[in-house]
Amino acid sequence: MTTRTAVITGASSGIGAATARRLAAAGFRVVLAARRKERIEALAAELTEAGHQAEAYVLDVTDRAAVESFAAGLDRCDVLVNNAGGAVGTETVATADPADWRAMYEVNVVGVLQVTQALLPALTASGDGTIVVLSSTAGHVAYEGGGGYVAAKHGSHAIAATLRLELCGEPVRVIEIAPGMVRTDEFAVNRFRGDESQAAAIYDGVAEPLTADDVADTVEWAVTRPSHVNIDMMVIRPRAQAAQHKVHRER
């Protein structure tokens, strides 16, 4: 039996790395794609040493030529996990830098589009392909100080919803996973431009924010359902978060 191949973008840390570990343990050959060469090579080595099949590719999902070259070099693709993304800044719509919005749109929307377009022929040819889009609850509900990220994640949500309609009848599933409050090593720090104290304050008093592995667990579950079962969209939040604006904090 041929080993199924899963491509994970943004695989150098956080949810991407956790998903790679989960899918590798589930028997997939994992292709790790990210910009940081040392990180993904170290993860590929870790997985290989554990007896799994893993390969690392340096990739910037916003670079169309690089994405097309990457796709051309793959012999197959059964699962694509569009995880690469991120947020920059917490300014209001009135004061935000358009350059930050463009950067978020490029990685969260155009990046998803380009990788999906490049790998769709292989996913279809597999006869049983699955596309996962890691969006966010920000792609469904707006909140103050998140305009650019909200707009970008609404874009990734729209890609998943539209693609599912357009691929109806094809042997490809489209799954959207929308996490709420997840505590990873880098997401909030990057959003606050390296200010670790501001990043940590997001989680003050929250007993158990989601972890990267919590989200990876849902990705693994969704992609390993029987072929005729499509998990259209899954929202995952910690118990302490009832909505974007409603979070229980212990004092």
C-alpha positions in Angstrom: 0.0 0.0 0.0 1.4 3.4 -1.0 2.0 5.8 1.9 -0.1 8.9 1.7 1.7 12.2 1.5 0.7 15.2 3.6 2.1 18.7 2.8 2.0 21.1 5.8 2.9 24.8 5.3 4.2 26.9 8.1 5.6 23.7 9.6 8.5 25.2 11.4 6.7 25.9 14.7 3.4 26.0 16.5 0.3 24.4 15.0 2.2 23.4 11.8 4.9 21.5 13.6 2.4 19.9 15.9 0.3 18.8 12.9 3.4 17.3 11.2 4.2 15.3 14.3 0.6 14.0 14.5 0.2 13.1 10.9 3.7 11.4 10.8 2.6 9.3 13.8 -0.6 8.5 12.0 1.4 6.9 9.1 1.6 9.8 6.6 4.8 10.8 4.8 5.0 14.4 5.8 6.4 17.2 3.7 7.4 20.1 5.8 7.3 23.5 4.1 8.4 26.7 5.8 10.8 29.7 5.4 13.1 28.7 8.3 15.4 26.1 7.0 17.1 25.1 10.3 13.7 24.6 12.0 12.1 22.4 9.5 15.3 20.3 8.9 15.5 19.7 12.6 11.9 18.6 12.7 12.3 16.4 9.7 15.4 14.8 11.4 13.4 14.3 14.6 10.6 12.5 12.8 12.9 10.4 10.7 14.8 9.3 13.8 11.5 8.2 15.3 10.9 6.0 12.3 8.6 8.2 10.3 8.9 9.6 6.7 9.6 13.3 6.7 11.1 15.8 4.2 11.9 19.5 4.6 11.5 22.1 1.9 12.3 25.8 2.3 9.2 27.7 1.0 7.8 31.2 1.1 4.1 30.7 0.3 3.8 34.3 -1.0 6.4 33.6 -3.7 4.5 32.2 -6.6 7.5 30.9 -8.6 8.8 29.1 -5.5 5.4 27.6 -4.8 5.2 26.3 -8.4 8.7 24.9 -8.3 8.0 23.2 -5.0 4.8 21.6 -6.3 6.5 20.4 -9.5 9.1 18.6 -7.4 6.6 16.5 -5.5 5.6 13.0 -6.7 2.2 13.0 -5.0 0.0 14.9 -2.6 -2.9 13.4 -0.8 -3.4 16.0 2.0 -2.6 19.7 2.0 -2.7 21.6 5.3 -2.6 25.3 4.6 -1.3 26.4 8.0 1.1 29.2 7.1 -0.3 32.6 8.3 0.0 35.1 11.1 -1.0 38.5 12.5 0.9 41.8 12.7 -0.1 44.6 15.0 -3.1 45.5 17.0 -3.8 49.0 15.7 -7.3 50.3 15.0 -8.6 50.6 11.4 -8.1 54.3 11.7 -4.4 54.0 12.6 -3.2 50.8 11.0 -0.3 50.7 8.5 -1.6 49.4 5.2 1.8 47.6 4.8 0.9 45.4 7.7 -2.5 44.6 6.2 -0.9 43.7 2.8 1.6 41.4 4.6 -1.2 39.6 6.4 -3.3 39.3 3.3 -0.4 38.0 1.3 0.4 35.1 3.7 -3.1 34.3 5.0 -5.0 34.6 1.7 -2.7 34.7 -1.4 -0.4 32.1 0.2 -3.3 29.7 0.7 -4.5 30.4 -2.9 -1.1 29.8 -4.5 -0.3 26.6 -2.7 -3.8 25.2 -3.2 -3.7 26.0 -6.9 -0.3 24.5 -7.3 -1.1 21.2 -5.6 -4.8 20.8 -6.7 -3.9 18.7 -9.7 -2.0 16.2 -7.5 -4.7 16.2 -4.9 -7.3 15.4 -7.5 -5.1 12.8 -9.2 -4.8 11.0 -5.8 -8.4 10.1 -6.1 -9.0 10.9 -2.5 -7.5 14.4 -1.7 -8.1 16.6 1.3 -7.4 20.3 1.6 -7.3 21.8 5.1 -7.4 25.6 5.7 -6.4 26.7 9.1 -8.4 29.9 9.5 -9.4 31.4 12.8 -12.5 32.5 14.7 -11.3 35.9 13.6 -12.5 34.8 10.1 -16.0 34.7 11.4 -16.3 37.5 14.1 -14.6 40.9 14.1 -13.0 42.5 17.1 -11.4 45.8 17.9 -7.7 46.1 17.1 -7.8 43.1 14.8 -9.1 44.6 11.5 -6.3 43.5 9.3 -6.1 40.0 10.7 -9.9 39.7 10.7 -10.0 40.8 7.1 -7.3 38.3 6.1 -8.9 35.4 7.9 -12.3 36.2 6.5 -10.4 35.8 3.2 -9.1 32.3 4.0 -12.6 31.3 5.2 -14.0 32.5 1.9 -11.4 30.4 -0.1 -12.4 27.3 1.8 -16.1 27.9 1.4 -15.9 28.7 -2.3 -13.5 25.9 -3.1 -15.8 23.4 -1.5 -18.5 24.5 -3.9 -16.3 24.5 -6.9 -14.9 21.1 -6.2 -18.2 19.4 -5.6 -18.2 16.2 -7.5 -14.4 16.0 -7.5 -12.5 13.5 -5.2 -11.3 16.3 -3.0 -12.6 17.3 0.5 -12.2 20.9 1.8 -12.0 21.3 5.5 -11.8 24.5 7.5 -10.4 24.5 11.1 -11.0 27.7 12.9 -9.2 27.9 16.3 -9.9 30.5 19.0 -7.4 31.3 21.7 -4.3 29.2 21.2 -1.1 29.8 23.1 2.0 29.0 21.0 5.5 30.2 21.3 5.4 32.8 18.5 1.9 33.9 17.4 1.2 36.6 19.9 4.9 37.6 20.2 4.9 38.3 16.4 1.6 40.1 16.6 3.0 42.4 19.3 6.2 42.9 17.3 8.4 41.0 19.7 7.0 42.4 23.0 6.8 39.2 25.1 5.1 40.9 28.1 2.3 42.2 25.9 1.9 38.8 24.3 1.8 37.1 27.7 -0.9 39.4 28.9 -3.3 38.0 26.3 -3.4 34.8 28.3 -3.4 36.3 31.8 -5.8 34.5 34.1 -6.8 32.0 31.4 -6.4 28.6 33.1 -5.9 26.5 29.9 -5.7 28.2 26.5 -5.6 25.8 23.6 -2.2 24.3 22.7 -0.8 23.8 19.2 -1.3 20.0 19.8 -5.0 20.5 20.6 -5.5 22.0 17.2 -3.3 19.5 15.5 -5.4 16.8 17.1 -8.5 18.1 15.4 -6.6 18.3 12.0 -5.6 14.7 12.4 -9.1 13.6 13.3 -10.7 15.5 10.4 -8.3 14.2 7.7 -8.6 10.6 8.8 -12.4 10.4 8.6 -13.7 8.0 6.0 -13.4 9.4 2.5 -17.1 10.2 2.1 -17.2 12.3 5.4 -16.3 16.0 5.0 -15.8 18.1 8.1 -16.8 21.3 6.5 -15.8 23.6 9.3 -14.8 23.1 12.9 -14.5 25.9 15.5 -12.2 25.0 18.4 -11.9 27.1 21.5 -10.7 26.6 25.1 -13.5 26.1 27.6 -12.7 29.4 29.1 -13.5 31.2 25.9 -17.2 31.4 25.0 -16.7 33.9 22.2 -14.1 36.4 20.9 -15.1 38.9 23.5 -16.1 36.5 26.3 -13.1 34.9 28.2 -13.1 33.7 31.8 -10.0 34.9 33.6 -9.2 33.7 37.1 -8.0 36.4 39.4 
